[in-house]
Amino acid sequence: MALNYIWIAFFIIAFAVALFRTIFGGDAGVWSEIMSASFTSSATAFEISLGLTGILSLWLGLMKIGERAGVINFFGRMISPLFCRLFPGVPKGHPAMGSIFMNVSANMLGLDNAATPLGLKAMQELQRLNKEKDTATDAMIMFLILNASGLCFIPISIMMYRAQAGAANPTDIFLPILLATFVSTLVGIVALCLKQRIRLTDPVLLAWLAGMGGVIAVTVWFFAGMDGDRVERYSGFIANALLFSVILLFLFAGLWKRINVYETFIEGAREGFKTAVTIIPYLVAILVAIGMFRASGAMDMLTQWTTACVAACGLDTEWVEALPTALMKPLSGSGSRGMMVDLMAAHGADAFVARVSAAIQGSTDTMFYVLAVYFGSVGIRKTRYAVTYALMADIAGSLAGIFAAYIFFK
C-alpha cells in the first residue's frame, strides 16, 4: 500500500507545484513541460525494458545451464549458513538460495547488467514459495533490501564518469563509496532483522557480519596503497575476470553433467524475453510519475528549502548542492547520475561537492526502480513494508556518503 500512496503523491505534488508556479509566477509553460516529461518517461521505460531483453535472455539462459548442472545448488549450499538465517522462510537447498548468491555477488562486483537478470531469476524462485501471489513475502523484502542498499566493492561506472570529467585521480572516491554502501547494507539488514524477528545475536549471523566488515577492511587496505591507475585496472580486471570464470564454470559443469548446453541456454533465454515484457507496465508507472514530479519543479523547490533549513541550523552547507543526487537516487538512476555529471561539469570533477555527489551516487541502488522491476516481474502488488525499509537504507547510505566525503576530502 505504501507504494500506491507514494505513486499518487508524485502526481498530486507535481500538479500543486505547477499550479503554484502558474498562479504566482505566471509560468504557463510548466504544464507543457510536465506532459512532455510524461511522454518521454514512458518511452524511456520501454527503451529500458527493450535494452534488458538481450541481457535477460543471456543471463537467464546461462542460469538455466547452471541450474541443470547443479552449480546454482552448490552456491546455495555454500552460502546457506548465512542465508538460512536471513531467509528463514526459504527451505535449505532451495534453488532461490543459489540465485540470490549470484545476484548479490554480481552487485558487489559492480556488474549491474549481470545483477539485474540474476535478481529477477531469484525473485521467480522466491515467488514459487509464495502462497499469496500478489503479496511480498518476508524473504522477498529482505532480498529487495539487499539489492536496494547496493553493497558494491568496485564502483566501476562512477570511476569511469570521473575519469571522463577530467578528475586528477578518478578512483579517489573508491573508499568513501565502499564505506557508505557498507553502512547502507548493514543498516538495512539490521533493521529488517529486527522487523522480521530474526535473532541478531545468532553466532553464525554475527560471524558473517563481522566477516563482511573484515573483507571491507582488507579491501580498503589493499587498494589504499595503490595509485589511481592501478586501482582502476585491478578493480576492472577482478570484476570481469570473475564474471567470465563463472560463465565458463556453468558451461563446463553442463558438459560434465552431459546436458545439452545449447538447448538449455535457449530454454532459459526464452524466459528472459518473457520477463522483459512483463516489467514494462511497472516501469512506465514509476518512471512517468517521477518524470512529471521533476518537470513540475518540485525537486528544485525541495532542494532550496533544505538549503535554507541547513543554513538556519548553522551547519556547513557546502554539501547541500549535492542533495538533488541524494533525493533523485531512490527515484531514478539516470536522473541522479545526470545530476552527478552536471555537478562535475559545473564545478570540476575534483570539487568537494562533486565528490560528495559521487559518494552518494555509489552508496545505494535506485530503490524505486529495483522495486518496480523485481516485484513487477512476478506480479507483486502489495509490497507491505518494503518501501519504508528500503528508504531507511537509502537515507543511511546517503548520510554515510556525505560523512565519508568530509572524512576523506576535507
N, C-alpha and C positions, 0 to 999 in steps of 0.2 A: 504493500500500500504506500510505503514511503516514496517509491519511485513515481507512482501515479500522481501524488501531490506535487512532487518536485517538478515533474514534467509540465503539469498545468501551470505551476508558478512561473516558469520561464515565459510562457505566453502572456500571462496577466501582467507581470512586471514589465515586459517589453512594451505592451500596449500602454501601460500607465506612464512609463518614461517618455514614450513617443508623444503621448497626449500632452504631457507637461512641456516638452520641447516646442510643440506646435503652438500651444496657448501662450506661454510666457516667453518663448524665444522666437516665435514666428518661423520656425523651421518646418515647412510643409514637405520638404524633400525626404524627411526621415521615413515616411511611410513607404516611399518607393524603394529606399534602401533596405527596409525590413523585408518587403516582399521579394526583392531581388535576392536577398540572402536566403530566403526560404527555397527558391528555385535552385540556387547554386548549391546549397547544402544537400538537397535531395539528390542532385546529380552526383555530388561528391560521395554520398552514401553508396550509390550504385557503383561508382568507379572503384571504391574501396573493396566492395564485395567482388567485383569483377577481377580486381588485382589479386584478391585472396584465392580465387578459384584455382589458379595454377599451383600456387604454393600449397593449398589444402590438398589438392589431388596428389602432389608429390609426396607430402609427408604422411598423409593417411595411407597412401599406398605402401610406403616404407614401414609404417607402423603395423600394417596388416601382416607384412612379412615377419616383423619382429614378434608379433603376437603368435603367429602359427609356429614359428621356430622356437618359441619358449623364452626368448630374450626378455620380453616385457615382464613375464612372470618372475624371471631371475632378478631383474632390477627391483621388482616389488618385494621379493623376499629379502633382498639386501637392505632395503630401507624400512622394512616392516616394523622393527623395534620402535622407531620414532612415529611412523605414520599410523600404527595401530593405536597410539595414544592420542594423536591429533585427530584421527578419523575413526573413533570407536564404532561408528555405525557401519563401517565397511569391513566385510569379512576378511580375515587373514588370507593372503594369497590371491585375492580378487584382482582381475586384470586392471582395475582402476588404479591400484597402487603403483604399478609399473608406469602407467600413463602419466600419473601425477608426478612421479620422479623425473620422467623425461622432460615434462613441461617445466618444472622448477629448475632443472639443470640448464635447459636452454635459456631461461630467463637470467640465470646467474651469469651466463657467459655473454649476455648482451645480444643474443641471437633472436630478435623479435620475430623475424619471418618464420623461424622454425618453432618458436614457443607457442604462437597462436594456434596452428593446426594441432599441435600436441595437446594443448589445453582443451581444445574442442573435443578431441578424442577422449580425454579424461572425463569431460562433462557427460559425454554419451554413455560411458561406463557407469558413472555415478547415477545417471538417470534410470538405468536398468534396475537399480536397487530402490528407486523412489516409488513409494506406494501412492503418493498424491502427485500425479504427473505435472500439475501446474504450480506446485509449491516447492520452493527451495528447501532442501534438507540441510541439517547442520553441517554435514560433510561438504556439500556444495558451497556453503557460505565460507567455511574455513578455506576451501580451495580458492574461492574468489579473492579472499583477503591476501592469501599468499601471492596471487598474481597482481592485485591492485597495489600492494605495498612494494612490489617490483624489486626485490633483492637482486642486485646486479654487481658482480665483481669487476666487469670490464665494460664500461660505458663507451663503446667504440664510436657510436654515432655522434655523441656530444663532443668528443675529442676531434672528430673529423670536422664538425662545424667550426670549432675554434681554430683549427688549422686553416680552413678556408677564409676565416675572418682576419687572418694575419697575426694570431697570437704568438708571442715570443716563445712560449712553452705551452703548446696546446694540451699537454697532459697534466698540467699542474692542478687541474680540477679533479683529478682521479681520486685522491684521498678524501677530500671533502664529500664527494658523492658516495664513496664507499661507506663512510661513517653515517651519512644521512639515510641511505637506503637500509642500512642495518638497523638503525633506530626505528624507522618506519615499520619494518618487518617484525621487530621484537615487540613493539607496542601493539601491533595488530594481533600477533599470536597470543600474547599475554592477556589482552582484553577479551579475545574470543574464548580463551580457555576459562576465564572467569565466568563469562556469559553462559557457556555450554557445560559448566561444572566439570571441566577436565582438571584433574589434580596436578597443579603446577609443581608440587613437591615430589612427584614421581621421580625416582633416581635416574631412570632412563631418559626422561624428558629433560631433566636438569643437565645430564651429561651431554645430550645432543645440543642444547642451547649453549652450554659452556664451550663445546667443541666448535660450534659455529662462530662464537666470539674469538676462539683461538685461531681459526682459519682466517678471520678478518685481520687479526693482529699480525699473523705471518705474512699475509698478502701485503699489508701496509709496509712491513719491514722489508720484504723482498723488492718492492717497487720503489721504496723511498730513496734507495741509494742509486737509482738509475737516472740518466738524463732523459729528456722528453722523447727523443727519437727512439731510444731503446724501449721505453715504456710502451709507446705506440706499436712498435714492431713486435715485441714479445706478447703483448695482450692480444693483438690480432692473430698472431700465429697460434697461440694456445687455444683460443676460442674456435677457430676454424679447423685446426688440426683435430681437435677432439670431436667436433661435429662430423667431419669426414670419416673419422675412425668408427664412429657409431654406425654410420651408413654401411661401411664395409663389414662391420660385425653382424648387422642384420642379414646382409647378403650371404656371407659365409655360413652363418647359422642356418639359413634357409637351405643352402646346398647340403650342409651336414645332415639336416633332418630329411633330405630328399623330397622337398616340396617343390612344386612348380613355382619358382620365384616370380617369373614374369606374369603369369596368370593371377597370382596372389596380389601382386602390385596393382594390376588393372582393377581387381575387385575393390581394393581399398581406395583407389583413385576415384572410382565412381561415387563412393560415399563422400569424398571430399567435394565433388561437384554439387551433390545434393545439399550438403551443409552450407556451402557458399550461397546458394539460392535462398535457403531458409532464413538467413540472418538479414536479408535486405530490408524487410519491413521494420525490424528493430533498429537498424542503423538509420534509416530515414527518419523515424520518430525522434530519436535523440539528437541527431545532428541538425535537423531543421529547427528544433526548439532552441538549441544552443546558438545557432546562426542568427536567429531572429533576436535573441537576447543580446548578443554582441552588437548587432546592427542598430539596435534602438539607442545605444549609448549607455545602457545600464552598467556595463562593465567599467567604463571610464568614470562614471559617477561614483561607483563603489570605491574605486581606487583613490579618487580625490578626497572622499570622506575619510578613508583610512589614513591618508597622509595627514590630514588635519588633526585627527584624533591622536596619532603618534606624536606629532609636534606639540600638541596641547599637554601631553603627559611628560614632556621634557626629554623624550628619548631621541636617540640618533635616527634621523630619517633617511640616511644615505641609501639604505636598502629598499626603501618603500617603492622606488621606481621599478624594482623587480617584482613587485606584488602582482601585477597582471599575469605574470608567468605562473605564480602560485595559484591564483584564482582560476586561471584557464586550464591548469594542468589536469584536474579531475574531469573537466568537460570535453576538452579537445586536444589531442596530442599534437596535431598540425598547428592548431591555434597557439598553444603555449610555446611550441618550437619556433613559430614565426615571431613571437614576442621576444624570445631569447635572441634570435638572429638580429632583430631590429635594434635591440639594445647594444649588441656588438657593433652594428653599423653606426649607430649614433654616438656612442661613447668610446668605442675601441674595444677589442676583444679582451684586453688586459685591464680594463677599468673594473673597479671593485663591484659596481652594480651589475656588470656583465657576468662576472664570476659568481655573484650571488644567484643570478638568474640561472646559470648553468648548473649550480649545485641543486637548486630547487627542481629544475627540469629532470635531473637524474635521480632524484630522491624516491620517486614513486612512479607507477604506471598511470595511464589515463583511465581513471576509475569508471566513469560512466560508459566509456567505450568498451572496456572489459566486461562490465555488467551486461550491456546490451548484446554484445556478441556471444558471450558464453551462455548466459541464461536464454537468450533468444534462440540459440542453436538447438535447444532441447525443449522449447516451448514453455519455459518457466515464466509465469506472470506474477506470482506472489513471491516477492523477494524477501519478505519478513524483515529482519534487522540488518540485512547485508549492507544497505546503503549507509546506515549510521556508523557501522564499524569500519567500513572502507574509508569513509570520510575522516574518521578518527585517525586511522593510519596515515592518511594523506596529509592531514594537518601536522601530525608529529614529524613526518618526513620533511615538509616544507620548513618548519621551525628548526629542525636539526640542520637542514641545508644552510639556513641563514646563520646560525651559530657557528657551524663549521667554517663558513666563509670568513667570519670575523676572526676565528682562531688562526686560520692559515694565511689570510691575506691582509690583516690589519695589524 
